């Protein structure tokens, strides 16, 4: 019972304070497309690859090493892109998670760049109040790997935000 209380936050006994230093969304793509996905995110969104872990043991038919994980910097955030291994317990379902939100000054240019790199625009650009955290304009694209990216602008300009 004590273990269950700890898991549910009910116990007063905490061994040490825990501080998190980052949240890193991880995108799993069908193997062996992680290298291709990294190139797409660089071309479409200007991501910068900062590190890569590869599996050196590879099958004879593979030309490149299998990516275990590639770390990208995108708009001040770290994103991990990984091949979904055939024997993985994880099951990738198309867009099973949450949309990834990017903020920019030019929604049209960002969507055009993503589409030129291989994404598909989803619907029209929407304007008005009540959009993603006060954004004035919002558009969506789906990348070639099934992930939905929301592209928004205007949240900073409109003065919208969280008040203390």
Backbone bond lengths (Angstrom), bond angles and torsions (degrees), N, CA, C in turn:
res aa  C-N    CA-C-N  psi(-1)  N-CA   C-N-CA  omega(-1)  CA-C   N-CA-C  phi
1 X - - - 1.452 - - 1.523 110.90 -
2 X 1.346 116.39 -38.83 1.468 120.08 -179.89 1.517 110.82 -61.30
3 X 1.347 116.50 -39.67 1.469 120.30 178.91 1.525 110.04 -62.63
4 X 1.325 117.15 -41.40 1.451 121.02 179.56 1.525 110.56 -64.56
5 X 1.330 117.91 -39.30 1.458 120.79 178.26 1.520 110.93 -62.24
6 X 1.341 117.05 -40.75 1.467 120.80 178.78 1.522 109.67 -63.19
7 X 1.343 116.95 -44.34 1.459 120.69 -179.56 1.521 111.73 -63.51
8 X 1.318 117.55 -33.81 1.451 121.55 -177.80 1.520 113.43 -93.96
9 X 1.327 116.95 5.48 1.455 120.26 177.62 1.504 114.18 78.76
10 X 1.345 118.30 16.07 1.448 120.96 -175.69 1.517 114.65 -91.14
11 X 1.298 118.39 -10.26 1.460 120.27 -175.48 1.515 111.13 -91.30
12 X 1.310 115.40 140.43 1.462 120.90 176.89 1.520 111.48 -82.24
13 X 1.343 117.25 -16.89 1.458 121.77 -176.54 1.520 109.78 -85.39
14 X 1.323 116.21 108.22 1.453 121.67 178.24 1.520 107.12 -122.90
15 X 1.323 116.51 124.80 1.463 121.26 -174.83 1.523 112.08 -65.93
16 X 1.310 118.03 -44.57 1.457 120.90 -178.30 1.523 109.05 -153.85
17 X 1.313 115.14 153.55 1.456 119.66 176.90 1.530 108.60 -74.39
18 X 1.314 116.33 140.26 1.457 121.36 -179.22 1.517 108.50 -113.36
19 X 1.322 116.17 130.83 1.452 122.08 176.93 1.523 108.36 -120.32
20 X 1.307 116.71 125.75 1.462 120.85 176.92 1.518 108.97 -90.32
21 X 1.310 116.74 143.52 1.460 120.73 -178.04 1.521 113.21 -108.83
22 X 1.334 117.85 -13.12 1.465 119.41 -179.62 1.520 110.15 -164.80
23 X 1.320 114.78 155.34 1.455 123.09 168.09 1.521 105.18 -118.55
24 X 1.315 116.73 125.19 1.458 120.88 -177.17 1.528 109.56 -124.04
25 X 1.311 117.35 100.20 1.460 118.36 175.70 1.527 109.67 -60.46
26 X 1.328 116.52 140.91 1.462 120.98 178.83 1.515 108.59 -118.24
27 X 1.314 115.51 124.84 1.452 122.35 179.72 1.524 108.40 -103.11
28 X 1.323 116.89 120.89 1.452 121.23 176.97 1.519 108.58 -98.31
29 X 1.329 116.10 128.90 1.459 121.23 177.97 1.529 108.62 -119.10
30 X 1.310 115.46 156.78 1.461 120.98 179.94 1.529 109.71 -58.55
31 X 1.330 116.08 128.61 1.471 121.00 179.09 1.525 108.65 -66.37
32 X 1.285 119.10 141.89 1.464 130.87 0.58 1.521 112.13 -104.28
33 X 1.323 117.92 52.99 1.462 121.18 -171.79 1.524 114.82 -97.12
34 X 1.322 120.04 7.75 1.464 121.16 -178.19 1.523 111.47 -63.04
35 X 1.316 118.02 -40.99 1.470 120.46 178.65 1.521 110.09 -61.36
36 X 1.319 116.31 -43.76 1.465 122.50 177.48 1.536 110.15 -62.36
37 X 1.324 116.95 -42.11 1.464 121.65 179.83 1.524 111.07 -63.99
38 X 1.328 116.66 -42.58 1.468 120.53 178.22 1.522 109.89 -59.52
39 X 1.325 117.43 -43.73 1.467 120.84 178.61 1.526 110.83 -62.58
40 X 1.346 116.62 -39.73 1.463 120.53 177.43 1.527 110.45 -61.22
41 X 1.339 118.81 -48.68 1.464 121.97 -177.35 1.530 111.10 -64.93
42 X 1.317 117.47 -30.58 1.468 120.52 174.82 1.530 109.90 -67.85
43 X 1.336 116.44 -47.69 1.465 121.06 -177.25 1.522 112.41 -70.70
44 X 1.321 117.05 -42.53 1.465 120.73 -174.16 1.516 113.33 -78.65
45 X 1.336 117.34 -39.88 1.460 120.52 -171.02 1.524 114.25 -122.63
46 X 1.336 117.63 0.73 1.457 120.11 179.57 1.522 113.66 73.80
47 X 1.321 117.57 24.74 1.464 121.11 178.35 1.524 109.70 -64.52
48 X 1.323 115.88 152.38 1.458 122.40 178.35 1.523 107.92 -120.25
49 X 1.326 116.28 124.04 1.457 120.33 178.34 1.524 108.84 -78.15
50 X 1.331 116.37 123.70 1.463 120.64 -177.61 1.521 112.93 -105.33
51 X 1.318 117.31 -22.81 1.464 119.67 175.23 1.517 109.09 -162.86
52 X 1.356 113.39 162.82 1.460 119.66 -178.89 1.517 108.65 -150.01
53 X 1.315 115.62 133.42 1.460 121.39 173.49 1.518 107.29 -111.70
54 X 1.323 116.58 125.12 1.460 120.70 -178.88 1.513 110.60 -119.83
55 X 1.306 114.30 157.40 1.454 121.12 176.10 1.517 106.45 -94.58
56 X 1.315 116.94 117.27 1.460 119.90 -175.79 1.515 112.37 -75.14
57 X 1.320 117.32 -29.03 1.461 119.60 176.20 1.512 107.08 -76.51
58 X 1.307 116.47 123.35 1.454 119.14 -178.56 1.512 110.31 -140.85
59 X 1.290 115.07 159.30 1.451 120.97 178.98 1.521 108.96 -76.98
60 X 1.305 116.73 154.54 1.461 122.06 -176.97 1.525 112.22 -59.49
61 X 1.344 117.12 -32.52 1.469 119.24 -176.91 1.524 113.31 -78.11
62 X 1.329 117.92 -10.38 1.454 120.70 179.37 1.523 110.23 -86.09
63 X 1.325 115.88 131.37 1.455 120.80 178.12 1.522 111.86 -81.92
64 X 1.313 117.41 -36.48 1.456 122.44 -176.95 1.519 110.21 -115.36
65 X 1.334 117.18 154.08 1.463 119.03 175.53 1.526 110.58 -62.45
66 X 1.309 115.82 150.81 1.464 123.53 178.57 1.530 108.81 -73.13
67 X 1.334 117.40 127.74 1.458 120.99 178.45 1.527 108.73 -79.63
68 X 1.305 115.47 124.06 1.454 119.88 172.29 1.520 107.72 -80.76
69 X 1.337 116.12 -46.60 1.451 120.66 178.75 1.518 110.08 -162.68
70 X 1.317 116.34 138.08 1.456 122.40 174.11 1.523 106.97 -118.99
71 X 1.319 116.12 132.47 1.460 120.36 -179.19 1.523 108.80 -101.56
72 X 1.328 115.69 125.57 1.461 121.96 -179.37 1.519 109.74 -116.91
73 X 1.334 115.62 145.08 1.463 121.40 170.83 1.522 106.31 -102.99
74 X 1.315 115.46 127.57 1.455 120.88 -178.63 1.523 108.05 -144.25
75 X 1.308 116.03 113.37 1.465 122.16 177.62 1.527 112.01 53.92
76 X 1.324 116.36 42.89 1.454 120.99 177.11 1.519 114.74 78.90
77 X 1.317 117.65 8.89 1.458 122.47 -179.27 1.518 109.64 -122.83
78 X 1.306 116.20 146.70 1.456 121.26 175.29 1.514 109.22 -95.41
79 X 1.334 115.74 131.09 1.463 122.46 176.92 1.519 107.20 -124.30
80 X 1.314 116.73 136.50 1.454 121.88 176.27 1.521 108.53 -102.14
81 X 1.337 116.42 134.52 1.457 121.69 176.92 1.521 106.64 -120.59
82 X 1.331 116.27 126.97 1.462 120.62 -175.60 1.517 111.34 -137.27
83 X 1.349 114.57 148.24 1.456 119.82 169.95 1.516 108.21 -72.57
84 X 1.307 116.23 139.54 1.451 121.24 174.54 1.518 106.50 -85.28
85 X 1.324 116.60 110.15 1.455 121.71 -177.00 1.523 110.74 -66.07
86 X 1.324 116.15 147.72 1.460 121.19 -179.88 1.519 112.34 -57.90
87 X 1.345 116.56 -34.03 1.455 120.35 -176.88 1.530 112.74 -97.62
88 X 1.329 116.79 13.93 1.460 120.81 -177.76 1.522 111.26 -71.37
89 X 1.331 115.11 145.56 1.458 120.03 175.50 1.524 110.69 -74.97
90 X 1.335 116.35 -18.32 1.463 120.18 178.58 1.516 110.18 -74.74
91 X 1.298 115.95 146.02 1.456 121.04 175.87 1.507 106.78 -121.97
92 X 1.319 116.71 119.03 1.460 120.17 179.61 1.518 108.74 -84.86
93 X 1.308 115.35 127.68 1.448 120.54 171.93 1.517 106.28 -118.79
94 X 1.285 116.17 142.25 1.454 119.94 -175.43 1.515 111.02 -55.47
95 X 1.320 115.42 122.97 1.457 123.76 177.20 1.524 111.90 49.88
96 X 1.328 116.19 45.07 1.456 119.87 -177.37 1.515 112.90 -78.08
97 X 1.302 116.95 -15.26 1.458 119.55 -175.64 1.508 112.11 -96.88
98 X 1.284 114.52 -132.98 1.445 122.75 -176.47 1.520 108.49 -113.15
99 X 1.338 117.62 154.38 1.466 118.09 176.63 1.527 109.59 -70.33
100 X 1.290 115.46 150.34 1.459 122.35 175.76 1.521 106.50 -96.25
101 X 1.319 118.04 130.26 1.459 122.13 -174.17 1.520 109.87 -109.42
102 X 1.321 115.95 126.21 1.462 122.77 175.57 1.521 108.64 -115.91
103 X 1.326 116.54 137.20 1.457 120.86 176.69 1.517 108.96 -106.95
104 X 1.330 115.73 139.95 1.457 121.89 -178.23 1.522 109.12 -153.32
105 X 1.304 116.68 165.32 1.467 120.84 175.87 1.526 111.58 -81.49
106 X 1.344 117.58 -24.74 1.457 120.12 -176.86 1.520 111.18 -127.64
107 X 1.315 115.69 95.78 1.456 121.34 -179.89 1.529 110.53 -61.32
108 X 1.340 116.98 -44.65 1.461 120.41 -178.35 1.518 112.03 -59.99
109 X 1.335 117.23 -46.84 1.468 120.92 -178.83 1.522 110.70 -64.00
110 X 1.334 117.10 -40.86 1.463 120.92 -179.76 1.528 110.74 -64.87
111 X 1.322 116.96 -42.88 1.461 120.25 178.75 1.519 110.43 -66.36
112 X 1.321 117.48 -42.51 1.468 121.10 178.21 1.525 111.54 -59.86
113 X 1.326 116.50 -43.26 1.468 121.05 179.67 1.528 110.46 -64.30
114 X 1.337 117.19 -42.77 1.463 121.09 179.17 1.532 110.88 -64.90
115 X 1.330 117.10 -42.40 1.463 121.56 178.91 1.529 110.25 -64.46
116 X 1.320 117.56 -40.85 1.469 120.93 177.88 1.527 111.40 -62.51
117 X 1.336 116.32 -29.63 1.463 120.37 179.97 1.534 112.37 -84.63
118 X 1.355 117.48 -10.00 1.458 120.00 176.31 1.511 116.34 127.34
119 X 1.330 118.47 -0.53 1.467 121.26 177.69 1.530 109.73 -78.22
120 X 1.320 115.93 169.03 1.465 121.94 176.84 1.523 107.55 -121.05
121 X 1.341 116.00 126.73 1.467 120.26 177.10 1.522 108.83 -67.29
122 X 1.326 115.75 138.83 1.463 121.13 179.37 1.518 108.43 -114.62
123 X 1.310 116.73 108.19 1.456 120.78 178.51 1.515 112.51 72.92
124 X 1.311 114.62 -168.91 1.456 122.38 -179.06 1.524 110.39 -97.88
125 X 1.323 115.98 164.86 1.461 120.61 172.83 1.523 106.92 -73.37
126 X 1.326 115.96 131.15 1.465 122.36 -176.61 1.518 108.36 -106.41
127 X 1.336 115.72 139.88 1.461 121.00 178.11 1.515 109.78 -122.11
128 X 1.332 115.47 153.58 1.459 119.18 174.66 1.510 113.13 131.16
129 X 1.317 114.53 176.03 1.456 120.96 179.94 1.525 110.64 -76.28
130 X 1.311 115.30 160.35 1.449 120.80 174.73 1.508 115.31 82.19
131 X 1.314 117.28 10.33 1.452 120.50 177.59 1.518 109.47 -91.34
132 X 1.298 118.67 153.75 1.463 125.70 175.16 1.527 114.86 -3.87
133 X 1.300 116.66 95.87 1.470 124.44 173.86 1.524 112.85 49.97
134 X 1.309 116.81 42.30 1.449 120.76 175.72 1.508 115.77 82.79
135 X 1.309 118.47 10.98 1.463 120.66 178.57 1.528 109.57 -63.43
136 X 1.313 115.57 146.00 1.466 120.16 178.79 1.526 112.43 -85.45
137 X 1.346 116.37 -30.92 1.465 120.96 -178.05 1.518 108.95 -137.27
138 X 1.326 116.33 140.42 1.460 120.77 -178.92 1.519 109.94 -142.00
139 X 1.319 115.81 134.47 1.459 122.63 172.81 1.516 108.36 -133.47
140 X 1.327 116.88 165.27 1.467 120.90 -179.46 1.514 110.29 -133.80
141 X 1.334 114.14 146.56 1.461 121.27 170.56 1.521 108.15 -133.21
142 X 1.324 115.04 151.29 1.466 120.49 172.18 1.517 106.33 -111.35
143 X 1.331 115.75 125.99 1.459 118.89 -178.81 1.534 110.38 -78.63
144 X 1.334 117.12 169.16 1.466 120.12 -176.92 1.535 114.00 -62.67
145 X 1.321 117.81 -7.53 1.462 121.76 -176.18 1.522 111.79 -107.88
146 X 1.350 116.17 7.22 1.451 121.90 174.03 1.515 116.04 93.33
147 X 1.342 118.45 2.11 1.454 120.81 -179.07 1.526 110.60 -89.93
148 X 1.336 116.12 138.10 1.461 121.85 179.20 1.526 108.65 -94.35
149 X 1.323 115.41 131.00 1.469 123.15 177.67 1.521 107.67 -115.40
150 X 1.327 116.65 124.60 1.456 122.16 175.62 1.523 106.19 -94.30
151 X 1.325 116.48 126.99 1.458 121.34 179.95 1.518 107.31 -113.19
152 X 1.347 115.89 119.31 1.462 119.97 -173.93 1.517 111.32 -128.76
153 X 1.324 115.03 159.94 1.456 120.72 175.42 1.531 109.03 -144.87
154 X 1.330 113.73 161.30 1.439 119.42 171.65 1.504 117.03 93.96
155 X 1.308 120.69 -8.25 1.459 121.26 -177.45 1.527 110.97 -62.54
156 X 1.301 117.42 -41.16 1.472 121.20 -179.18 1.528 110.86 -71.76
157 X 1.323 116.23 -45.31 1.467 121.31 -177.19 1.525 112.59 -63.88
158 X 1.327 115.46 -38.50 1.462 118.51 -173.98 1.516 113.15 -72.97
159 X 1.340 115.53 -9.79 1.464 118.50 -178.33 1.507 111.86 81.06
160 X 1.334 116.29 3.51 1.454 119.71 178.86 1.514 109.00 -73.27
161 X 1.273 115.97 149.73 1.451 119.84 178.51 1.509 110.04 166.95
162 X 1.268 114.37 -171.13 1.451 120.39 -179.11 1.512 108.33 -91.00
163 X 1.314 116.63 128.27 1.449 120.91 178.21 1.513 109.46 -97.04
164 X 1.329 115.98 144.79 1.464 120.03 -179.31 1.502 111.07 -78.82
